[in-house]
């Protein structure tokens, strides 16, 4: 799982950016891909 935390005044939000197997994660890292959340 690749996630991102957003810290507010009194809340913490966790956004799941990607969910997969360890082998799929290794492939993402090898390809140098990044996932970002730009809601705020």
Buried (B, 14 or more C-beta within 10 A) or exposed (E): EBEBEEEEEEEEEEBEEEEEEEEEBEEBEEEEEEEEBEEE
